[in-house]
Amino acid sequence: MTPHIKAKKNEVAKAVLMPGDPLRAKWISETFLTKPKLINDVRGMLGYTGTYKNKKVTVMAHGMGMPSIGIYSYELFHFYDVNTIIRIGSSGSFVKEADVGSVMVAEKAFSHSIYAKDLGVKDHNHFLSATSITLNKCLQTAKQLNMKIFKGNILSEDVFYSAIPWQKRAKLGGGTIGCEMEAYALYANAIKTKKNALCLLTVANSFVTGSDMSAQDRQTSFKNMVKLALETAIKL
């Protein structure tokens, strides 16, 4: 156990899917997993382990922001010997083609955060990459599922209500397709612990078209992304 996770080591699968919202973790587990068992509820950060196509999978929330996912993903990698974490979250879109409901795959995460530096990641910079084996398996899986995805670089921000116009934010790092708040820290932890990580995102709002998901839809309307994550996870 850790200060933030009460699960026993053998209760956590080698592959973990991580949404930000604890209620989304509950919905995913009850909707997609067979016999999901609650393994963590410390601070309300719900985690469940069950099976998907007879493969053991854990779904656990990580909260909002890089410090939060940083704690939970590091503890899963370092103390629970988790091999792969796939973040399944929501994003804002900077490209017209990727409207609400589209699935994005974060090949790299760009951030001005000092998270990687303070973690001691060697050769850290403002761009951190998803693990190649996980990314490639996801791309292969999306093709097999005939699922349209948008692969590109993602902006990981510390401020949800940014005062910087979205057009300027979209150009950071040479150009990003969307924004969220966690992928950069997850990728830093994977590099530090020599584990596998990937971030999948469902577009919840478009800065280009102005369309937006409701709070209820943000919690339950991410089925394509979740299926892609699960099908990828059981192959690793």
DRENKEBA-219933 format. One record per residue: residue number from 1; x, y, z of N, C-alpha, C, O in turn. Coordinates in steps of 0.02 Angstrom, whole numbers, plus 50000, padded with zeros to 5 digits. Atoms other than C-alpha are relative to their C-alpha. Layout:
REM DRENKEBA-219933
     n     n_X     n_Y     n_Z    ca_X    ca_Y    ca_Z     c_X     c_Y     c_Z     o_X     o_Y     o_Z
   NUM       X       Y       Z       X       Y       Z       X       Y       Z       X       Y       Z
...
//
This chain:
REM DRENKEBA-219933
     n     n_X     n_Y     n_Z    ca_X    ca_Y    ca_Z     c_X     c_Y     c_Z     o_X     o_Y     o_Z
     1   50042   49940   50000   50000   50000   50000   50044   50063   50000   50101   50061   50021
     2   49967   49935   49999   50048   50182   49977   49955   50049   50036   49899   50031   50055
     3   50044   49951   49968   49981   50342   50056   49937   50015   49960   49889   50044   49986
     4   50056   49981   50044   49862   50358   49908   49963   49941   49970   49909   49950   49942
     5   50031   50060   50029   49821   50179   49855   50001   49945   50053   50054   49927   50079
     6   50004   50051   49948   49760   50046   49975   49999   49929   49973   49999   49881   50012
     7   50004   50066   50031   49753   49901   49852   50061   49958   50018   50116   49985   50027
     8   49943   50046   49993   49860   49748   49882   50033   49993   49931   50001   50003   49880
     9   49962   50001   50062   49995   49723   49752   49970   49952   49949   49968   49968   49889
    10   50027   50049   50047   49914   49568   49677   49930   50017   49975   49902   49982   49933
    11   50066   49979   50022   49749   49661   49655   50004   50047   49940   49953   50062   49909
    12   49992   49953   50056   49821   49778   49523   50029   49964   49940   50080   49929   49945
    13   49977   50032   50061   49841   49718   49344   50063   50033   49974   50081   50088   49994
    14   49940   49972   50031   49998   49744   49242   49984   50057   49951   50026   50100   49937
    15   50023   49946   50044   49897   49855   49124   49944   50038   50035   49896   50008   50059
    16   50048   49958   49965   49799   50001   49196   49975   50055   49953   50015   50089   49920
    17   50031   49943   50035   49678   50120   49111   49983   50053   50051   49956   50038   50105
    18   50010   49946   49951   49668   50290   49196   49961   50058   49971   49988   50099   49933
    19   50038   49939   50014   49527   50415   49171   50012   50049   50057   50035   50030   50111
    20   49992   49951   49947   49531   50576   49270   49946   49995   50053   49960   50000   50112
    21   50060   49998   49958   49356   50563   49343   49988   49933   50035   49982   49882   50000
    22   50016   50063   49966   49324   50430   49479   49934   49969   49978   49929   49908   49973
    23   50064   50027   50023   49144   50413   49420   50006   49970   49930   49970   49923   49913
    24   49989   50029   50065   49206   50381   49245   50035   49932   50007   50021   49886   49969
    25   49968   50064   49987   49319   50244   49314   49948   49948   50020   49952   49890   49999
    26   50054   50045   49978   49166   50167   49397   49958   49978   49940   49943   49919   49932
    27   50041   50015   50059   49063   50178   49236   50036   49953   49952   50007   49905   49927
    28   49961   50043   50046   49202   50102   49129   50004   49929   50027   49994   49881   49990
    29   49993   50066   49970   49228   49959   49250   49936   49960   49998   49936   49901   49981
    30   50064   50034   49999   49044   49918   49265   49974   49985   49930   49935   49939   49921
    31   50024   50008   50068   49015   49935   49078   50041   49950   49959   50014   49913   49919
    32   49956   50039   50044   49166   49846   49003   50033   49940   50033   50051   49892   49999
    33   49963   50055   49967   49244   49732   49135   49952   49947   50027   49895   49961   50045
    34   50036   50056   49968   49186   49562   49196   50020   49996   50073   50080   49994   50089
    35   49990   50006   49928   49167   49550   49384   50049   50053   50027   50099   50035   50058
    36   49955   49948   49973   49248   49718   49426   49997   50003   50076   49943   50000   50106
    37   49994   49997   49927   49309   49729   49605   50031   50066   50021   50083   50086   49994
    38   49972   49937   49975   49336   49892   49698   50064   49985   50039   50063   49948   50088
    39   49936   50013   49967   49519   49894   49749   50028   50063   50034   50074   50059   50074
    40   49976   49938   49968   49542   50077   49798   49944   50051   50003   49907   50061   49955
    41   50046   49943   49993   49435   50218   49865   50030   50054   50044   49994   50098   50069
    42   49966   49948   49960   49565   50321   49960   49990   50068   49966   50004   50075   49906
    43   50014   49932   50026   49519   50506   49939   49949   50000   49944   49945   50047   49905
    44   50051   50005   50051   49377   50448   49828   50027   49985   49931   49990   49989   49882
    45   49969   50016   50065   49499   50399   49689   49988   49927   49985   50029   49884   50000
    46   50024   50068   50009   49406   50244   49635   50043   49960   49951   50064   49985   49899
    47   49963   50046   50043   49499   50095   49562   49967   49932   50002   49946   49909   50054
    48   50032   50066   50006   49431   49929   49500   50044   49954   49959   50079   49975   49913
    49   49967   50051   50040   49506   49768   49436   49950   49947   49980   49911   49923   50021
    50   50043   50052   50026   49414   49645   49326   50034   49968   49941   50096   49971   49935
    51   49971   50029   50060   49438   49554   49163   49966   50027   49938   49907   50045   49939
    52   50026   49982   50065   49416   49602   48982   50026   49949   49951   50086   49943   49940
    53   49981   50056   50044   49414   49457   48859   50049   49954   50035   50100   49933   50007
    54   49962   50046   49958   49484   49350   48999   50070   50025   50020   50111   49987   50045
    55   49936   49971   49979   49632   49468   49027   49988   50048   50058   49942   50089   50056
    56   50007   49958   49941   49656   49554   49195   50018   50072   49983   50070   50087   49954
    57   49991   49929   50013   49637   49743   49183   49978   50040   50060   49928   50024   50092
    58   50020   49954   49947   49632   49882   49312   49980   50067   49969   50012   50091   49922
    59   50021   49932   50020   49539   50046   49288   50000   50042   50064   49966   50026   50112
    60   49995   49958   49940   49584   50183   49412   50005   50073   49981   50041   50091   49934
    61   50000   49928   50013   49554   50370   49416   50066   50031   50021   50101   50005   50064
    62   49939   49965   49982   49698   50493   49424   49990   50073   50021   50038   50107   50038
    63   50012   49931   49981   49614   50659   49463   50019   50048   49944   50029   50028   49887
    64   49987   49949   50051   49650   50823   49374   50068   50033   50010   50088   50051   50066
    65   49937   49964   49999   49817   50900   49330   50061   49954   50006   50055   49896   50027
    66   49938   50040   50000   49997   50841   49317   50022   49977   50069   50045   49920   50075
    67   49980   50026   49935   50034   50833   49504   49958   49940   50022   49985   49894   50053
    68   50044   50054   49978   49884   50719   49531   50016   49935   49962   50028   49884   49993
    69   49982   50061   50037   49917   50596   49389   50072   49980   50013   50089   49921   50010
    70   49931   50015   49985   50100   50611   49433   50007   49954   50060   50047   49907   50059
    71   49998   50041   49939   50071   50537   49606   49975   49930   49986   50009   49881   50000
    72   50032   50066   50008   49954   50396   49556   50037   49957   49949   50047   49897   49961
    73   49966   50041   50050   50045   50340   49399   50069   49979   50023   50091   49923   50009
    74   49934   50019   49974   50215   50344   49484   49994   49943   50050   50033   49895   50048
    75   50008   50053   49951   50152   50238   49628   49981   49934   49967   50004   49881   49989
    76   50019   50061   50035   50073   50113   49508   50061   49970   49964   50072   49910   49967
    77   49940   50024   50034   50233   50101   49405   50052   49974   50050   50078   49919   50041
    78   49943   50013   49957   50356   50101   49550   49985   49950   50056   50026   49906   50069
    79   50015   50043   49942   50269   50013   49695   49956   49939   49982   49958   49888   50017
    80   50045   50055   50018   50141   49903   49606   50023   49962   49938   49988   49917   49914
    81   49971   50035   50058   50251   49847   49460   49954   49998   49939   49955   49950   49901
    82   50041   49994   50060   50124   49903   49331   50046   50012   49940   50093   50052   49943
    83   49959   49993   50060   50197   49887   49156   49976   50055   49953   50016   50090   49922
    84   50029   49955   50049   50078   49994   49054   49943   50040   50030   49899   50013   50063
    85   50056   49957   49981   49966   50143   49092   49977   50037   49937   50016   50068   49902
    86   50030   49963   50054   49848   50212   48962   49950   50051   50030   49899   50032   50057
    87   50047   49948   49977   49769   50378   49008   49944   50005   49949   49957   50008   49888
    88   50058   49992   50044   49593   50393   48937   49962   50061   50026   49925   50057   50075
    89   50028   49937   49975   49536   50572   48954   49964   50040   49947   49949   50015   49892
    90   50033   49954   50046   49454   50720   48872   50048   50055   49980   50097   50068   50014
    91   49956   49947   50025   49531   50859   48771   49960   50054   49965   49902   50044   49947
    92   50025   49949   50045   49498   51021   48683   50036   49992   49934   50094   49972   49932
    93   49971   50008   50067   49529   51020   48496   50021   50066   49970   49984   50116   49974
    94   49975   49942   50036   49634   51144   48399   49994   49993   49924   50012   50039   49887
    95   50006   50011   50072   49595   51070   48228   49927   49987   49982   49892   49951   50017
    96   50070   50003   50020   49430   51084   48136   49976   49929   49989   49919   49912   50006
    97   50019   50068   50018   49429   50903   48077   49984   49958   50061   49941   49913   50057
    98   50010   50039   49939   49436   50834   48254   49948   50036   50044   49965   50072   50090
    99   50054   49967   49964   49267   50892   48318   49980   49957   50061   50011   49906   50074
   100   50023   50034   49940   49174   50837   48475   49986   49926   49987   49953   49909   49938
   101   50009   50072   50007   49178   50647   48498   50057   49966   49965   50062   49905   49967
   102   49942   50029   50034   49336   50621   48395   50050   49972   50050   50054   49995   50107
   103   49949   50030   49957   49475   50513   48467   50069   50023   49978   50087   50017   49919
   104   49931   49979   50013   49651   50583   48480   50049   49953   50034   50035   49927   50088
   105   49946   50039   49971   49811   50487   48511   50060   50046   50007   50085   50074   49958
   106   49946   49953   49985   49949   50588   48594   50068   49968   49988   50095   49935   50032
   107   49934   50026   50016   50110   50541   48507   50053   50031   50045   50098   49996   50069
   108   49956   49964   49954   50202   50673   48608   49959   50049   50040   49905   50070   50019
   109   50032   49949   49959   50154   50792   48747   50049   50058   50009   50106   50049   50028
   110   49960   49939   49991   50219   50971   48750   49975   50037   50062   49915   50043   50072
   111   50020   49962   49940   50221   51071   48912   50057   50045   50022   50115   50031   50009
   112   49951   49957   49967   50308   51214   49000   50010   49979   50073   50047   50012   50109
   113   49994   50024   49931   50292   51115   49162   50071   49979   50016   50109   49957   49972
   114   49934   50023   49977   50448   51079   49265   49996   49929   50030   50042   49907   50063
   115   50010   50066   49970   50378   50908   49314   50057   49952   49981   50087   49921   50026
   116   49947   50047   50020   50504   50807   49211   50068   50019   50029   50106   49976   50050
   117   49936   49976   49972   50650   50915   49269   50005   49982   50073   50057   49955   50095
   118   49997   50013   49928   50606   50898   49452   49998   49926   50016   50021   49905   50069
   119   50001   50073   49990   50576   50711   49432   50068   49970   49986   50082   49913   50007
   120   49933   50025   50015   50754   50693   49369   50003   49961   49936   50046   49918   49928
   121   49998   50033   50065   50714   50637   49193   50059   50027   49961   50065   50087   49950
   122   49941   49979   50037   50877   50640   49096   49979   50025   49931   49932   49999   49900
   123   50013   49972   50067   50879   50743   48937   49927   50022   49992   49898   50018   49938
   124   50069   49977   50003   50708   50811   48982   49996   50062   49956   50045   50100   49951
   125   50013   49939   50038   50635   50944   48870   49925   50014   50001   49888   49981   50038
   126   50070   49983   49999   50468   51022   48833   49957   49949   49963   49896   49951   49968
   127   50036   50054   50035   50420   50872   48724   50019   49933   50031   50078   49918   50036
   128   49989   50069   49978   50401   50697   48796   49957   49954   49958   49900   49971   49941
   129   50034   50046   50046   50350   50547   48691   49965   49944   50036   49986   49922   50090
   130   50032   50062   49978   50229   50406   48719   50049   49942   49987   50094   49949   49945
   131   49957   50057   50011   50313   50236   48729   49984   49970   49931   49926   49958   49915
   132   50010   50020   50070   50338   50175   48551   49962   49934   49993   49920   49928   49949
   133   50034   50065   50006   50281   49996   48580   49925   50007   50013   49885   49974   49981
   134   50070   49989   49983   50118   50056   48658   49965   50039   49945   49909   50023   49926
   135   50028   49960   50054   50088   50188   48525   49989   49958   49938   49935   49962   49908
   136   50006   50040   50062   50120   50067   48382   49945   49948   50007   49908   49935   49959
   137   50053   50050   49990   50007   49934   48457   49932   50033   49997   49884   50003   49971
   138   50063   49963   50003   49869   50064   48477   49981   50017   49928   49924   50009   49909
   139   50014   49982   50070   49885   50121   48296   49979   49939   49960   49934   49943   49919
   140   50019   50062   50033   49878   49941   48236   49930   49979   50019   49891   49956   49977
   141   50066   50019   49975   49726   49909   48344   49945   50044   49970   49892   50019   49952
   142   50049   49954   50029   49635   50064   48281   49986   49981   49927   49929   49985   49904
   143   50008   50021   50069   49665   50004   48103   49958   49937   49996   49914   49931   49953
   144   50038   50062   49999   49597   49831   48145   49927   50013   50017   49882   49978   49992
   145   50068   49983   49980   49443   49910   48224   49966   50047   49950   49908   50064   49957
   146   50025   49952   50050   49422   50025   48073   49976   50064   50034   49924   50092   50017
   147   50017   49942   49959   49420   50169   48196   50041   50061   49977   50102   50057   49974
   148   49966   49939   50019   49462   50345   48139   50030   50033   50061   49995   50045   50110
   149   49966   49966   49946   49589   50428   48251   50040   50059   49973   50055   50062   49913
   150   49957   49944   50018   49690   50589   48251   50063   49995   50042   50062   50006   50103
   151   49936   50008   49966   49873   50560   48295   50039   50065   49994   50043   50094   49940
   152   49961   49939   50002   49980   50708   48342   50027   50019   50068   50023   49980   50116
   153   49972   49975   49937   50061   50811   48478   49946   50038   50039   49904   50073   50011
   154   50050   49972   49955   49959   50868   48628   50033   50051   50047   50090   50042   50068
   155   49977   49950   49952   49979   51022   48738   49974   49981   50069   49914   49977   50080
   156   50018   50013   49930   49981   50979   48924   50008   50064   50040   50064   50090   50047
   157   50000   49935   49967   49934   51134   49023   49989   49994   50076   49963   49944   50100
   158   50013   49996   49928   49931   51184   49206   49939   50042   50016   49912   50038   50071
   159   50055   49954   49988   49791   51311   49185   49941   49981   49955   49947   49982   49894
   160   50060   50017   50039   49616   51257   49131   49970   50063   49970   49951   50064   49911
   161   50029   49937   50024   49552   51437   49117   50056   50047   49978   50068   50099   50008
   162   49942   49962   50024   49701   51502   49018   49979   50067   49971   49928   50072   49937
   163   50011   49934   50029   49710   51686   48973   50032   50007   49932   50023   50058   49898
   164   49967   49998   50066   49812   51644   48818   49951   49977   49947   49920   49924   49954
   165   50046   50020   50054   49708   51640   48658   50017   49931   49973   50076   49913   49967
   166   49988   50069   50022   49686   51463   48594   50042   49996   49937   50079   49948   49928
   167   49960   50001   50062   49763   51508   48427   50075   50001   50015   50114   49969   49981
   168   49929   49998   49980   49928   51549   48514   50020   49935   50035   50075   49910   50025
   169   49985   50063   49966   49918   51394   48624   50009   49944   49950   50051   49900   49960
   170   49996   50052   50051   49892   51286   48470   50067   50000   49964   50087   49948   49936
   171   49936   49994   50036   50058   51348   48398   50060   49982   50044   50116   49977   50019
   172   49944   50016   49955   50163   51305   48552   50032   49935   49980   49999   49887   49961
   173   49963   50061   50017   50298   51178   48519   50000   49985   49926   50017   49930   49905
   174   50001   50012   50071   50278   51200   48334   49933   49976   49974   49925   49962   49915
   175   50067   50019   50021   50096   51151   48334   49975   49938   50036   50008   49886   50038
   176   50032   50057   49967   49979   51037   48433   49928   49995   49975   49899   50044   49953
   177   50068   50011   50025   49811   50961   48388   49947   50010   50053   49888   50016   50038
   178   50049   49991   49946   49730   50982   48558   50035   50011   50066   50096   50011   50070
   179   49972   49986   49934   49753   51017   48742   49966   49960   50054   49907   49942   50049
   180   50024   50034   49940   49733   50928   48908   50047   50018   50057   50084   50067   50050
   181   49962   49977   49942   49819   50931   49078   50043   49946   50034   50068   49958   50088
   182   49967   50054   49963   49903   50764   49117   50053   49960   49962   50098   49932   49994
   183   49958   50047   50037   49994   50673   48976   50075   50009   50012   50111   49960   50017
   184   49928   49986   49992   50163   50758   49002   50028   49967   50062   50082   49938   50060
   185   49977   50030   49938   50178   50698   49182   50000   49923   49995   50045   49890   50020
   186   50002   50073   50009   50124   50521   49136   50059   49976   49959   50091   49926   49976
   187   49944   50020   50042   50254   50512   48999   50066   50008   50037   50112   49967   50028
   188   49939   49991   49960   50387   50580   49117   50009   49941   50049   50065   49915   50056
   189   49996   50056   49953   50347   50445   49245   50018   49935   49964   50056   49894   49991
   190   49983   50061   50037   50355   50309   49112   50074   49999   49980   50106   49947   49983
   191   49929   49996   50017   50525   50370   49055   50044   49987   50062   50093   49950   50059
   192   49961   50007   49938   50589   50381   49235   50001   49928   50024   50053   49904   50047
   193   50006   50068   49973   50528   50206   49282   50012   49946   49947   50009   49886   49961
   194   49989   50046   50056   50563   50128   49111   49940   49955   49988   49947   49894   49979
   195   50063   50036   50012   50381   50078   49088   49967   50028   49938   49995   50070   49903
   196   50036   49981   50061   50251   50102   48951   49941   50045   50015   49905   50035   50064
   197   50055   49953   49990   50128   50245   48934   49974   50027   49934   50012   50034   49886
   198   50032   49970   50058   50005   50316   48810   49941   50040   50025   49911   50023   50076
   199   50059   49959   49983   49870   50448   48815   49952   50001   49940   49970   50022   49885
   200   50054   49996   50048   49706   50431   48720   49950   50051   50024   49937   50056   50084
   201   50044   49945   49981   49585   50576   48718   49938   50002   49955   49942   49992   49895
   202   50061   49986   50037   49405   50604   48667   49988   50076   50001   49990   50107   50054
   203   50011   49927   50004   49372   50781   48606   49934   50018   50034   49881   49996   50012
   204   50060   49979   49963   49251   50860   48730   49977   50070   49980   49919   50088   49989
   205   50018   49934   50024   49256   51035   48658   50047   50020   49944   50107   50003   49945
   206   49959   49976   50056   49318   51115   48498   50007   50076   50004   49958   50112   50006
   207   49988   49928   50000   49400   51285   48504   49986   50030   49931   49975   50090   49925
   208   50010   49977   50069   49376   51296   48315   49926   50008   49984   49905   50060   49958
   209   50072   49998   50017   49190   51255   48299   49957   50028   50056   49900   50048   50044
   210   50039   49976   49943   49135   51306   48473   49954   49948   50031   49919   49963   50079
   211   50044   50052   49973   49045   51141   48504   50029   49973   50065   50089   49976   50077
   212   49980   50020   49933   49049   51067   48679   49957   49942   50024   49897   49940   50008
   213   50037   50055   49969   48998   50908   48772   49971   50022   50066   49998   50066   50099
   214   50029   49988   49935   48884   50912   48922   50041   49962   50053   50081   49919   50036
   215   49964   50034   49946   48952   50858   49092   49983   49926   50002   50027   49884   50014
   216   50020   50070   50001   48852   50696   49080   50033   49962   49943   50056   49906   49952
   217   49967   50032   50057   48921   50657   48907   50074   49991   50012   50103   49941   49990
   218   49928   50006   49984   49098   50689   48969   50012   49938   50043   50066   49909   50041
   219   49992   50056   49954   49070   50552   49098   49988   49933   49966   50019   49883   49984
   220   50022   50065   50025   48990   50418   48990   50004   49990   49924   49989   49935   49901
   221   50003   50006   50073   49011   50452   48803   50066   49988   49966   50078   50010   49910
   222   49933   50011   50026   49188   50393   48776   50012   49928   49980   50067   49902   49987
   223   49996   50072   50011   49152   50216   48720   50052   49980   49948   50088   49930   49958
   224   49950   50018   50051   49260   50215   48562   50070   50003   50028   50110   49957   50016
   225   49934   49993   49970   49412   50277   48657   50014   49944   50049   50069   49915   50050
   226   49991   50052   49950   49386   50153   48798   50011   49932   49967   50055   49894   49988
   227   49991   50064   50036   49368   50007   48677   50069   49996   49970   50102   49944   49973
   228   49933   49999   50029   49527   50059   48587   50053   49988   50054   50101   49951   50043
   229   49952   50008   49945   49620   50071   48753   50001   49929   50026   50055   49901   50038
   230   50004   50068   49975   49559   49902   48814   50029   49950   49950   50067   49905   49969
   231   49975   50046   50051   49596   49814   48650   50076   50006   49993   50110   49957   49978
   232   49928   49990   50002   49770   49890   48652   50033   49969   50062   50084   49935   50057
   233   49970   50023   49937   49803   49848   48835   50008   49924   50004   50058   49899   50029
   234   49997   50073   49994   49765   49663   48820   50050   49969   49952   50064   49909   49956
   235   49950   50025   50047   49892   49647   48679   50071   50013   50023   50119   49990   49991
   236   49933   49982   49977   50038   49715   48780   50025   49953   50055   50080   49962   50080
//
